[in-house]
């Protein structure tokens, strides 16, 4: 199974800050990498798919990119509703796998 | 708007089989356009994709021998059976739709159902 290493595991930031989360694959994968946001007690919600395509309705302050095997989610100008846990998920092949998660906390 | 809803026992005894059903409403359960998946999350931990179903089941390697998935399009339901459960299988279980065709992401999720493995 492809392992997705996600870092940092947690980050403290203030409203208005920019935050970057990285996922690194254990092997070269395709561009089918998605990012999810999960709030406590709720199901995850897809933010970005295919590395950089924003899901409908997701604010443009969320963006995704890739450099080599490192996939990045950037949240520019954090808003109060953005404090949550974020996960990456690869779809290079089955079984699909998730990163370990990054909790974005309020500083 | 398509919605998914998980159902099944909230408590399962060790060594028994966990059985869950996901009912699709507001649309049809198409197995020609989408994959259907089960994902779980142990308390306080991250997400784990148990497997996806598209005519065949594609499971996490460490769970493959214990996982059975099936689809009943006449009932708009898909199901998960996980045999020989232990306390490590205690988790919130989600069903989800995997959108393919250039997306390859879980775009619709159920609300999740908590399953506790305990005697």
HADDOCK unambig.tbl for C-alpha pairs under 7 A between the chains (distance, minus, plus):
assign (segid A and resid 1 and name CA) (segid B and resid 61 and name CA) 6.86 0.50 0.50
assign (segid A and resid 32 and name CA) (segid B and resid 104 and name CA) 6.24 0.50 0.50
assign (segid A and resid 34 and name CA) (segid B and resid 105 and name CA) 6.05 0.50 0.50
assign (segid A and resid 42 and name CA) (segid B and resid 111 and name CA) 6.76 0.50 0.50
assign (segid A and resid 43 and name CA) (segid B and resid 109 and name CA) 6.51 0.50 0.50
assign (segid A and resid 43 and name CA) (segid B and resid 111 and name CA) 5.72 0.50 0.50
assign (segid A and resid 43 and name CA) (segid B and resid 112 and name CA) 6.74 0.50 0.50
assign (segid A and resid 46 and name CA) (segid B and resid 106 and name CA) 6.82 0.50 0.50
assign (segid A and resid 46 and name CA) (segid B and resid 107 and name CA) 6.04 0.50 0.50
assign (segid A and resid 49 and name CA) (segid B and resid 103 and name CA) 5.92 0.50 0.50
assign (segid A and resid 49 and name CA) (segid B and resid 105 and name CA) 6.19 0.50 0.50
assign (segid A and resid 50 and name CA) (segid B and resid 103 and name CA) 5.92 0.50 0.50
assign (segid A and resid 91 and name CA) (segid B and resid 104 and name CA) 6.06 0.50 0.50
assign (segid A and resid 94 and name CA) (segid B and resid 58 and name CA) 6.18 0.50 0.50
assign (segid A and resid 95 and name CA) (segid B and resid 51 and name CA) 6.64 0.50 0.50
assign (segid A and resid 95 and name CA) (segid B and resid 58 and name CA) 5.96 0.50 0.50
assign (segid A and resid 95 and name CA) (segid B and resid 59 and name CA) 5.70 0.50 0.50
assign (segid A and resid 95 and name CA) (segid B and resid 60 and name CA) 5.33 0.50 0.50
assign (segid A and resid 96 and name CA) (segid B and resid 49 and name CA) 6.37 0.50 0.50
assign (segid A and resid 97 and name CA) (segid B and resid 48 and name CA) 6.79 0.50 0.50
assign (segid A and resid 97 and name CA) (segid B and resid 49 and name CA) 6.12 0.50 0.50
assign (segid A and resid 98 and name CA) (segid B and resid 47 and name CA) 6.33 0.50 0.50
assign (segid A and resid 98 and name CA) (segid B and resid 48 and name CA) 6.48 0.50 0.50
assign (segid A and resid 100 and name CA) (segid B and resid 46 and name CA) 5.55 0.50 0.50
assign (segid A and resid 101 and name CA) (segid B and resid 46 and name CA) 6.17 0.50 0.50
